[in-house]
Amino acid sequence: MNKNELGRRLCACLRDAQQKKNDCLSRASIRVCIVKGPGVIAPRIMDAYDRAFRLLGANTSVLEIGPQGADAGSARAQLAALKPHLAFCYGYTGLALRDPLRAAGVPLALLFFDSPFGVAWNQYREYLRELAAFPDHYCCFVWDRAYLEALRKQGLRHVFPIMLAADTSVFKPRTPVYRFNVSFAGRMGGLEELRAYRLRTASAHVNEFVDRLIERKVSSPGRPMLHLWAELANESFPDLAPDWNRPGIGELHLHIHREGSILLRRSLLASIRSAGLDLFGADWDLPGAAVHDSLDYVGGLPALYADSRINLNISAPQLEYSVNNRVFDVAAAGGFLLTDYREDLGLVFPDFARITYEDGRELDSKIAHYLVNPEERLRLAADMHDRVLTHHTYEDRVLLILQTLTESGWLA
């Protein structure tokens, strides 16, 4: 079956897909290859997509890429056995198998849930040349529209929006025991090493820019970092304007995201005065907070989200408009969330203003409010849970992806 025939079959089964998901893709006889590489969150997301495709009736196969790279011979044998219509990967992972995939005539969809520009300059240029050389073989789905538009400006033909989603096989409601009032799970260490490396390898000019930009972001958590970057560059650092075609800018952006994430988290968590705080995975001490070990994503986090009266979310600076996985995970687990504002929250939860904060002062105020108003808190958590399970599961994302590909003509 070629792409045109697959597109016709998918169009037929997707017409009523939102009303009837079961066995949608089996009716189209679709076969999918999931390319899975190493990482922390990336493999979890690809596992969730694999389950979603199978729940919808697709026949899937997983091609694993180990830490040492791809085994092209094994990939060729697996592709020959499955004869997939499509392959999916996280970020650029699947390009390690570009030759076997192209030789087998298997088009590849790249799912970007991190910045597409946060890789070494030479590698980035190599990837872009490959995508541009075979424009109809590849398509990109990008979770933040700031990077989506930037990729389109690079001349890529098939670039579409996507959001993260709830993995309902992991995050499920349970009867809470409320062991914690306010909790936050996330790493907040390594700042000294990151800063020392930057000071050692970058010029004094670049270091001044980074320090001032991170300071602005910490002072204005709700503002997109690239807006702050452009303002500061326009004021004093014209040579450091956020131009993805300039060597080193993508790597600088990645470093600012990593260093800025830690400082932003520390600043916001330190602003909390209205309640005790339980931190999971932090390797620094915050006065008045209880510090715990990291939690396993599958076994520990769902219980934490259910057993905390308030779960906190602090988005990484690389999220300009989009929301991270914690928004969907907490809601799917039936927990209550307070999150920093991101514009895409309006696409997830119409009543988002009641669960968002703009700065540390508003965060502390809302913590105090919701701890003494449990009925309101539980009602909002239930509404968010229903909204996420109705519109924001990985099955919903799979259907959206395939609908987008058929309607755009990529699967004509």
KOLKOLTOR-328534 format. One record per residue (C-alpha): residue number from 1; x, y, z. Coordinates in Angstrom, 3 decimals. Layout:
BEGIN
n NUM	X X	Y Y	Z Z
...
//
This chain:
BEGIN
n 1	X 0.000	Y 0.000	Z 0.000
n 2	X 1.499	Y 3.376	Z -0.986
n 3	X 1.014	Y 6.720	Z 0.771
n 4	X -1.921	Y 7.681	Z -1.460
n 5	X -3.822	Y 4.486	Z -0.723
n 6	X -3.062	Y 4.768	Z 2.996
n 7	X -4.326	Y 8.349	Z 2.939
n 8	X -7.627	Y 7.308	Z 1.365
n 9	X -8.156	Y 4.559	Z 3.940
n 10	X -7.299	Y 6.876	Z 6.821
n 11	X -9.708	Y 9.532	Z 5.545
n 12	X -12.490	Y 6.962	Z 5.618
n 13	X -11.763	Y 5.777	Z 9.163
n 14	X -11.043	Y 9.225	Z 10.587
n 15	X -14.377	Y 10.766	Z 9.571
n 16	X -15.987	Y 9.528	Z 12.767
n 17	X -12.807	Y 8.922	Z 14.767
n 18	X -13.551	Y 11.374	Z 17.540
n 19	X -16.875	Y 9.661	Z 18.189
n 20	X -15.646	Y 6.103	Z 17.736
n 21	X -11.945	Y 5.547	Z 18.398
n 22	X -11.924	Y 1.764	Z 18.817
n 23	X -10.251	Y -0.087	Z 15.953
n 24	X -10.090	Y 3.052	Z 13.843
n 25	X -6.638	Y 2.338	Z 12.477
n 26	X -7.157	Y -1.384	Z 12.088
n 27	X -9.824	Y -0.545	Z 9.530
n 28	X -7.140	Y 1.317	Z 7.601
n 29	X -4.711	Y -1.634	Z 8.041
n 30	X -2.059	Y 0.782	Z 9.217
n 31	X 1.395	Y -0.434	Z 10.293
n 32	X 3.585	Y 1.904	Z 12.337
n 33	X 7.231	Y 1.803	Z 13.354
n 34	X 8.084	Y 3.559	Z 16.637
n 35	X 11.753	Y 4.605	Z 16.720
n 36	X 12.778	Y 4.772	Z 20.369
n 37	X 16.056	Y 6.187	Z 21.641
n 38	X 17.638	Y 6.715	Z 25.069
n 39	X 16.636	Y 9.457	Z 27.485
n 40	X 14.543	Y 10.181	Z 30.555
n 41	X 11.146	Y 11.417	Z 29.350
n 42	X 11.535	Y 10.767	Z 25.617
n 43	X 11.259	Y 6.940	Z 25.889
n 44	X 8.158	Y 7.323	Z 28.085
n 45	X 6.500	Y 9.495	Z 25.471
n 46	X 7.302	Y 7.070	Z 22.660
n 47	X 5.953	Y 4.200	Z 24.775
n 48	X 2.747	Y 6.204	Z 25.211
n 49	X 2.470	Y 6.710	Z 21.451
n 50	X 3.085	Y 3.009	Z 20.864
n 51	X 0.254	Y 2.102	Z 23.263
n 52	X -2.043	Y 4.709	Z 21.701
n 53	X -1.499	Y 3.376	Z 18.185
n 54	X -2.175	Y -0.182	Z 19.373
n 55	X -5.303	Y 0.841	Z 21.297
n 56	X -6.628	Y 2.323	Z 18.064
n 57	X -5.975	Y -0.919	Z 16.216
n 58	X -2.670	Y -0.223	Z 14.443
n 59	X 0.028	Y -2.852	Z 14.101
n 60	X 3.194	Y -1.424	Z 15.684
n 61	X 6.837	Y -2.360	Z 15.954
n 62	X 9.468	Y -0.649	Z 18.103
n 63	X 12.950	Y 0.009	Z 16.732
n 64	X 15.332	Y 0.714	Z 19.623
n 65	X 18.384	Y 2.921	Z 19.203
n 66	X 20.905	Y 2.301	Z 21.973
n 67	X 23.295	Y 4.793	Z 23.566
n 68	X 25.954	Y 3.846	Z 21.015
n 69	X 23.725	Y 4.608	Z 18.048
n 70	X 21.697	Y 2.705	Z 15.491
n 71	X 22.172	Y -0.794	Z 14.136
n 72	X 21.380	Y -0.248	Z 10.474
n 73	X 21.416	Y -3.963	Z 9.611
n 74	X 18.928	Y -4.854	Z 12.308
n 75	X 16.758	Y -1.902	Z 11.302
n 76	X 16.643	Y -3.052	Z 7.684
n 77	X 15.594	Y -6.557	Z 8.742
n 78	X 12.869	Y -5.245	Z 11.042
n 79	X 11.542	Y -2.827	Z 8.431
n 80	X 11.450	Y -5.622	Z 5.865
n 81	X 9.484	Y -7.825	Z 8.264
n 82	X 6.886	Y -5.240	Z 9.323
n 83	X 6.689	Y -3.204	Z 6.096
n 84	X 5.429	Y -0.135	Z 8.026
n 85	X 3.549	Y 2.663	Z 6.339
n 86	X 4.910	Y 5.284	Z 8.728
n 87	X 7.628	Y 5.750	Z 11.331
n 88	X 7.566	Y 8.096	Z 14.339
n 89	X 10.418	Y 9.326	Z 16.507
n 90	X 11.152	Y 11.798	Z 19.311
n 91	X 13.067	Y 14.798	Z 18.005
n 92	X 15.845	Y 13.928	Z 15.573
n 93	X 16.279	Y 10.378	Z 16.933
n 94	X 14.948	Y 8.668	Z 13.823
n 95	X 17.469	Y 10.385	Z 11.542
n 96	X 20.032	Y 7.891	Z 12.834
n 97	X 18.104	Y 5.419	Z 10.626
n 98	X 17.575	Y 7.777	Z 7.700
n 99	X 19.182	Y 5.467	Z 5.118
n 100	X 17.256	Y 2.270	Z 6.036
n 101	X 13.995	Y 4.220	Z 6.322
n 102	X 14.405	Y 5.938	Z 2.965
n 103	X 15.553	Y 2.717	Z 1.308
n 104	X 12.403	Y 1.005	Z 2.594
n 105	X 10.230	Y 3.928	Z 1.481
n 106	X 9.012	Y 4.554	Z 5.035
n 107	X 8.235	Y 8.248	Z 5.700
n 108	X 9.235	Y 9.600	Z 9.100
n 109	X 7.334	Y 11.929	Z 11.443
n 110	X 9.508	Y 13.778	Z 13.960
n 111	X 7.808	Y 14.741	Z 17.244
n 112	X 9.449	Y 17.760	Z 18.872
n 113	X 8.658	Y 18.130	Z 22.568
n 114	X 11.956	Y 19.954	Z 23.091
n 115	X 13.515	Y 22.796	Z 21.150
n 116	X 14.597	Y 21.657	Z 17.653
n 117	X 17.530	Y 24.064	Z 17.886
n 118	X 19.169	Y 22.833	Z 21.089
n 119	X 21.772	Y 20.644	Z 19.383
n 120	X 25.339	Y 21.245	Z 18.227
n 121	X 25.475	Y 23.620	Z 15.254
n 122	X 27.087	Y 21.164	Z 12.831
n 123	X 24.591	Y 18.465	Z 13.753
n 124	X 21.674	Y 20.869	Z 13.401
n 125	X 22.798	Y 21.897	Z 9.910
n 126	X 23.215	Y 18.240	Z 8.932
n 127	X 19.694	Y 17.444	Z 10.106
n 128	X 18.180	Y 20.431	Z 8.314
n 129	X 19.942	Y 19.507	Z 5.068
n 130	X 18.459	Y 16.004	Z 5.275
n 131	X 14.947	Y 17.297	Z 5.948
n 132	X 15.212	Y 19.839	Z 3.128
n 133	X 16.678	Y 17.343	Z 0.653
n 134	X 13.726	Y 14.962	Z 1.017
n 135	X 10.848	Y 17.308	Z 1.917
n 136	X 8.016	Y 14.867	Z 1.250
n 137	X 9.672	Y 12.028	Z 3.134
n 138	X 9.601	Y 13.915	Z 6.461
n 139	X 7.110	Y 15.866	Z 8.525
n 140	X 7.575	Y 17.602	Z 11.872
n 141	X 5.138	Y 18.036	Z 14.743
n 142	X 6.196	Y 20.759	Z 17.188
n 143	X 4.742	Y 21.383	Z 20.642
n 144	X 5.547	Y 25.094	Z 20.873
n 145	X 4.522	Y 27.462	Z 18.119
n 146	X 7.604	Y 29.646	Z 18.611
n 147	X 9.748	Y 26.789	Z 17.267
n 148	X 7.107	Y 25.673	Z 14.787
n 149	X 7.227	Y 29.018	Z 13.006
n 150	X 11.030	Y 29.046	Z 13.164
n 151	X 11.219	Y 25.631	Z 11.470
n 152	X 8.827	Y 26.766	Z 8.766
n 153	X 11.131	Y 29.706	Z 8.094
n 154	X 13.909	Y 27.196	Z 7.462
n 155	X 11.936	Y 26.097	Z 4.400
n 156	X 10.583	Y 22.807	Z 5.744
n 157	X 7.408	Y 21.897	Z 3.892
n 158	X 5.427	Y 19.803	Z 6.400
n 159	X 5.483	Y 21.328	Z 9.899
n 160	X 2.434	Y 21.103	Z 12.178
n 161	X 1.453	Y 21.857	Z 15.793
n 162	X 1.108	Y 19.184	Z 18.471
n 163	X 0.624	Y 19.213	Z 22.247
n 164	X 1.747	Y 16.804	Z 24.904
n 165	X -0.913	Y 14.550	Z 26.411
n 166	X -2.005	Y 12.376	Z 29.322
n 167	X -0.683	Y 8.833	Z 29.498
n 168	X -3.757	Y 7.263	Z 31.048
n 169	X -2.055	Y 3.882	Z 31.362
n 170	X 0.212	Y 5.432	Z 34.016
n 171	X -1.748	Y 8.319	Z 35.517
n 172	X -5.110	Y 7.192	Z 36.882
n 173	X -7.320	Y 8.484	Z 39.703
n 174	X -6.971	Y 6.862	Z 43.106
n 175	X -8.360	Y 7.500	Z 46.559
n 176	X -6.118	Y 10.210	Z 48.010
n 177	X -4.669	Y 10.075	Z 51.519
n 178	X -3.257	Y 13.628	Z 51.403
n 179	X 0.162	Y 13.029	Z 52.863
n 180	X 1.320	Y 16.418	Z 51.572
n 181	X -0.127	Y 19.899	Z 51.457
n 182	X 2.039	Y 21.369	Z 48.697
n 183	X 4.524	Y 19.377	Z 46.640
n 184	X 6.914	Y 19.866	Z 43.775
n 185	X 8.792	Y 17.109	Z 41.943
n 186	X 11.764	Y 18.109	Z 39.854
n 187	X 15.513	Y 18.448	Z 39.785
n 188	X 16.993	Y 21.718	Z 40.999
n 189	X 20.687	Y 20.899	Z 41.286
n 190	X 23.728	Y 21.260	Z 39.080
n 191	X 23.602	Y 25.047	Z 38.954
n 192	X 27.165	Y 25.535	Z 40.121
n 193	X 28.527	Y 23.155	Z 37.471
n 194	X 26.475	Y 24.757	Z 34.698
n 195	X 27.523	Y 28.243	Z 35.687
n 196	X 31.174	Y 27.306	Z 36.116
n 197	X 31.242	Y 25.728	Z 32.658
n 198	X 29.664	Y 28.832	Z 31.112
n 199	X 32.036	Y 31.244	Z 32.834
n 200	X 34.989	Y 29.137	Z 31.735
n 201	X 34.011	Y 28.711	Z 28.074
n 202	X 32.078	Y 31.849	Z 27.114
n 203	X 33.292	Y 35.424	Z 26.701
n 204	X 32.652	Y 38.102	Z 29.312
n 205	X 30.196	Y 39.679	Z 26.862
n 206	X 28.147	Y 36.482	Z 26.507
n 207	X 28.260	Y 35.816	Z 30.257
n 208	X 26.895	Y 39.284	Z 31.004
n 209	X 24.084	Y 38.692	Z 28.513
n 210	X 23.173	Y 35.313	Z 30.033
n 211	X 23.158	Y 36.645	Z 33.589
n 212	X 20.937	Y 39.572	Z 32.656
n 213	X 18.543	Y 37.474	Z 30.576
n 214	X 18.067	Y 34.855	Z 33.294
n 215	X 17.516	Y 37.624	Z 35.831
n 216	X 14.751	Y 39.065	Z 33.641
n 217	X 13.125	Y 35.672	Z 33.224
n 218	X 13.169	Y 35.005	Z 36.977
n 219	X 11.610	Y 38.437	Z 37.563
n 220	X 8.900	Y 37.827	Z 34.917
n 221	X 8.131	Y 34.075	Z 34.921
n 222	X 5.041	Y 34.373	Z 32.734
n 223	X 6.714	Y 36.209	Z 29.859
n 224	X 8.139	Y 34.151	Z 26.961
n 225	X 11.900	Y 33.970	Z 27.222
n 226	X 12.483	Y 34.664	Z 23.534
n 227	X 10.579	Y 37.943	Z 23.940
n 228	X 12.862	Y 38.879	Z 26.828
n 229	X 15.867	Y 37.740	Z 24.780
n 230	X 14.904	Y 39.935	Z 21.817
n 231	X 14.341	Y 42.953	Z 24.083
n 232	X 17.694	Y 42.600	Z 25.798
n 233	X 19.514	Y 42.028	Z 22.505
n 234	X 17.864	Y 45.092	Z 21.015
n 235	X 18.874	Y 47.198	Z 24.030
n 236	X 22.491	Y 46.170	Z 24.501
n 237	X 23.503	Y 42.952	Z 22.693
n 238	X 22.637	Y 43.202	Z 18.964
n 239	X 25.185	Y 40.500	Z 18.107
n 240	X 23.260	Y 38.000	Z 20.262
n 241	X 19.819	Y 38.400	Z 18.699
n 242	X 17.849	Y 35.113	Z 18.708
n 243	X 18.660	Y 34.075	Z 15.131
n 244	X 18.619	Y 30.268	Z 14.700
n 245	X 20.760	Y 30.582	Z 11.571
n 246	X 23.620	Y 32.019	Z 13.604
n 247	X 26.150	Y 29.413	Z 14.806
n 248	X 26.014	Y 28.816	Z 18.547
n 249	X 22.651	Y 30.462	Z 19.246
n 250	X 20.825	Y 27.156	Z 19.599
n 251	X 23.407	Y 25.821	Z 22.048
n 252	X 23.343	Y 29.095	Z 23.990
n 253	X 19.551	Y 28.877	Z 24.174
n 254	X 19.797	Y 25.328	Z 25.542
n 255	X 22.251	Y 26.407	Z 28.223
n 256	X 20.085	Y 29.356	Z 29.263
n 257	X 17.093	Y 27.023	Z 29.459
n 258	X 18.979	Y 24.617	Z 31.755
n 259	X 20.554	Y 27.187	Z 34.042
n 260	X 17.474	Y 29.391	Z 34.033
n 261	X 15.180	Y 26.487	Z 34.931
n 262	X 17.006	Y 25.914	Z 38.195
n 263	X 17.065	Y 29.575	Z 39.209
n 264	X 13.419	Y 30.065	Z 38.242
n 265	X 12.333	Y 27.072	Z 40.314
n 266	X 14.350	Y 28.166	Z 43.318
n 267	X 13.002	Y 31.688	Z 43.164
n 268	X 9.339	Y 30.694	Z 42.920
n 269	X 9.546	Y 27.979	Z 45.560
n 270	X 11.354	Y 30.337	Z 47.940
n 271	X 8.443	Y 32.777	Z 47.631
n 272	X 6.036	Y 30.371	Z 49.367
n 273	X 5.228	Y 31.428	Z 52.921
n 274	X 1.661	Y 30.199	Z 53.372
n 275	X 2.374	Y 26.460	Z 53.674
n 276	X 5.037	Y 23.857	Z 54.189
n 277	X 6.554	Y 22.429	Z 51.043
n 278	X 7.652	Y 18.899	Z 50.098
n 279	X 10.322	Y 18.719	Z 47.376
n 280	X 11.054	Y 15.502	Z 45.481
n 281	X 14.312	Y 15.134	Z 43.592
n 282	X 15.789	Y 18.433	Z 44.755
n 283	X 19.430	Y 18.382	Z 45.837
n 284	X 19.409	Y 21.710	Z 47.638
n 285	X 17.924	Y 22.780	Z 50.942
n 286	X 15.105	Y 25.299	Z 51.119
n 287	X 14.378	Y 26.596	Z 54.613
n 288	X 11.109	Y 25.155	Z 55.853
n 289	X 10.851	Y 22.533	Z 53.108
n 290	X 11.113	Y 18.762	Z 53.442
n 291	X 13.443	Y 17.305	Z 50.803
n 292	X 12.832	Y 13.765	Z 49.474
n 293	X 14.491	Y 11.480	Z 46.944
n 294	X 13.421	Y 11.457	Z 43.305
n 295	X 10.311	Y 9.483	Z 42.411
n 296	X 9.902	Y 6.892	Z 39.697
n 297	X 7.758	Y 8.242	Z 36.860
n 298	X 5.467	Y 5.216	Z 36.736
n 299	X 5.357	Y 4.100	Z 40.362
n 300	X 5.921	Y 7.269	Z 42.384
n 301	X 4.581	Y 10.294	Z 40.568
n 302	X 0.948	Y 9.163	Z 40.138
n 303	X 0.666	Y 8.554	Z 43.893
n 304	X 2.287	Y 11.892	Z 44.709
n 305	X -0.087	Y 13.780	Z 42.423
n 306	X -3.123	Y 12.147	Z 44.049
n 307	X -1.831	Y 12.481	Z 47.622
n 308	X -0.902	Y 16.193	Z 47.445
n 309	X -3.556	Y 18.785	Z 48.103
n 310	X -1.687	Y 21.099	Z 45.750
n 311	X 0.820	Y 20.066	Z 43.069
n 312	X 3.055	Y 22.826	Z 41.745
n 313	X 4.201	Y 23.249	Z 38.167
n 314	X 7.032	Y 25.568	Z 37.119
n 315	X 7.566	Y 25.486	Z 33.360
n 316	X 11.050	Y 25.416	Z 31.881
n 317	X 12.133	Y 28.595	Z 30.049
n 318	X 12.148	Y 26.797	Z 26.691
n 319	X 8.334	Y 26.583	Z 26.880
n 320	X 7.368	Y 29.866	Z 25.283
n 321	X 3.625	Y 29.261	Z 24.882
n 322	X 3.156	Y 25.520	Z 25.405
n 323	X 2.468	Y 23.444	Z 28.501
n 324	X 4.514	Y 20.546	Z 29.819
n 325	X 3.569	Y 16.982	Z 30.673
n 326	X 2.891	Y 17.743	Z 34.330
n 327	X -0.294	Y 19.637	Z 33.403
n 328	X -1.753	Y 16.521	Z 31.780
n 329	X -0.269	Y 14.003	Z 34.225
n 330	X -1.611	Y 15.680	Z 37.372
n 331	X -5.069	Y 16.091	Z 35.846
n 332	X -5.193	Y 12.464	Z 34.684
n 333	X -4.220	Y 11.310	Z 38.183
n 334	X -7.096	Y 13.343	Z 39.643
n 335	X -4.795	Y 15.785	Z 41.413
n 336	X -5.027	Y 19.549	Z 41.751
n 337	X -2.455	Y 21.741	Z 40.000
n 338	X -1.206	Y 25.299	Z 40.293
n 339	X 0.896	Y 26.220	Z 37.272
n 340	X 2.656	Y 29.248	Z 35.891
n 341	X 0.773	Y 30.845	Z 33.024
n 342	X 1.351	Y 29.670	Z 29.469
n 343	X -0.864	Y 30.777	Z 26.617
n 344	X -1.692	Y 27.231	Z 25.476
n 345	X -3.384	Y 26.517	Z 28.804
n 346	X -6.484	Y 28.024	Z 27.242
n 347	X -6.519	Y 25.130	Z 24.768
n 348	X -6.430	Y 22.626	Z 27.619
n 349	X -8.705	Y 24.121	Z 30.265
n 350	X -11.045	Y 27.068	Z 29.609
n 351	X -11.057	Y 27.989	Z 33.317
n 352	X -7.243	Y 28.129	Z 33.390
n 353	X -7.050	Y 31.527	Z 35.145
n 354	X -8.139	Y 29.886	Z 38.404
n 355	X -5.176	Y 27.500	Z 38.436
n 356	X -2.428	Y 29.810	Z 37.142
n 357	X -0.060	Y 32.315	Z 38.702
n 358	X 2.057	Y 35.076	Z 37.173
n 359	X 4.689	Y 35.414	Z 39.900
n 360	X 5.724	Y 34.211	Z 43.339
n 361	X 3.388	Y 36.551	Z 45.159
n 362	X 0.316	Y 35.267	Z 43.311
n 363	X 1.500	Y 31.673	Z 43.745
n 364	X 1.693	Y 32.065	Z 47.513
n 365	X -1.704	Y 33.764	Z 47.619
n 366	X -3.391	Y 30.984	Z 45.638
n 367	X -1.798	Y 28.286	Z 47.779
n 368	X -3.266	Y 29.938	Z 50.864
n 369	X -6.667	Y 30.232	Z 49.180
n 370	X -6.977	Y 26.655	Z 47.966
n 371	X -5.746	Y 25.053	Z 51.164
n 372	X -8.730	Y 26.534	Z 53.025
n 373	X -11.200	Y 25.977	Z 50.167
n 374	X -11.063	Y 22.224	Z 49.523
n 375	X -14.464	Y 22.031	Z 47.803
n 376	X -13.414	Y 24.548	Z 45.171
n 377	X -10.070	Y 22.809	Z 44.756
n 378	X -11.670	Y 19.386	Z 44.268
n 379	X -14.226	Y 20.755	Z 41.827
n 380	X -11.519	Y 22.314	Z 39.664
n 381	X -9.460	Y 19.108	Z 39.783
n 382	X -12.486	Y 17.078	Z 38.659
n 383	X -13.222	Y 19.503	Z 35.811
n 384	X -9.602	Y 19.416	Z 34.677
n 385	X -9.571	Y 15.614	Z 34.866
n 386	X -12.685	Y 15.332	Z 32.694
n 387	X -11.349	Y 17.829	Z 30.186
n 388	X -8.004	Y 16.062	Z 29.816
n 389	X -9.478	Y 12.578	Z 29.480
n 390	X -11.974	Y 13.799	Z 26.892
n 391	X -9.612	Y 15.787	Z 24.673
n 392	X -5.965	Y 15.272	Z 25.617
n 393	X -4.972	Y 11.606	Z 25.674
n 394	X -2.305	Y 10.126	Z 23.419
n 395	X -5.050	Y 8.427	Z 21.425
n 396	X -6.414	Y 11.915	Z 20.712
n 397	X -2.941	Y 12.994	Z 19.576
n 398	X -2.550	Y 10.000	Z 17.258
n 399	X -5.893	Y 10.740	Z 15.613
n 400	X -4.986	Y 14.423	Z 15.293
n 401	X -1.628	Y 13.587	Z 13.718
n 402	X -3.140	Y 11.254	Z 11.142
n 403	X -5.994	Y 13.643	Z 10.402
n 404	X -3.478	Y 16.467	Z 9.908
n 405	X -1.363	Y 14.347	Z 7.575
n 406	X -4.325	Y 13.355	Z 5.420
n 407	X -5.863	Y 16.815	Z 5.277
n 408	X -2.502	Y 18.455	Z 4.491
n 409	X -1.902	Y 16.091	Z 1.585
n 410	X 1.192	Y 14.455	Z 3.089
n 411	X -0.847	Y 11.239	Z 3.017
n 412	X -2.838	Y 12.199	Z -0.049
//
